[in-house]
């Protein structure tokens, strides 16, 4: 149960990172042209900060098996939803 919970938690957080990176990417063609519009630059900076925060959270998990058991039902519901959101956003 601990490994399943950890796997589902990691998959969910990775999908959150993918969706955040896609949504936060500039609407213009390249990242360098984001300097042309301040809103694209702000969105890219905020998205990078959120992605860094989520990446840190992937490696900071509770060693308590009860906490990982909580992620099994949460992950079973959240991972398909996050995957659906990633497919729709892409």
GIDAZI-V657904 format. One record per backbone hydrogen bond with DSSP energy under -0.5 kcal/mol. NH is the residue of the N-H (numbers start at 0). CO is the residue of the C=O. If there is no record, write none. Layout:
nh: (NH & NH)
co: (CO & CO)
This chain:
nh: (4 & 5 & 6 & 7 & 8 & 9 & 10 & 11 & 12 & 13 & 14 & 15 & 16 & 17 & 18 & 19 & 20 & 21 & 22 & 23 & 24 & 33 & 34 & 35 & 36 & 40 & 40 & 41 & 42 & 43 & 44 & 45 & 46 & 47 & 48 & 49 & 50 & 51 & 52 & 53 & 54 & 55 & 56 & 57 & 58 & 58 & 59 & 60 & 66 & 67 & 68 & 69 & 70 & 70 & 71 & 72 & 73 & 74 & 75 & 76 & 77 & 78 & 80 & 81 & 82 & 83 & 84 & 85 & 86 & 87 & 88 & 89)
co: (0 & 1 & 2 & 3 & 4 & 5 & 6 & 7 & 8 & 9 & 10 & 11 & 12 & 13 & 14 & 15 & 16 & 17 & 18 & 19 & 20 & 30 & 31 & 32 & 33 & 33 & 36 & 37 & 38 & 39 & 40 & 41 & 42 & 43 & 44 & 45 & 46 & 47 & 48 & 49 & 50 & 51 & 52 & 53 & 54 & 55 & 55 & 58 & 63 & 63 & 64 & 65 & 66 & 67 & 68 & 68 & 69 & 70 & 71 & 72 & 73 & 74 & 76 & 77 & 78 & 79 & 80 & 81 & 82 & 83 & 84 & 85)
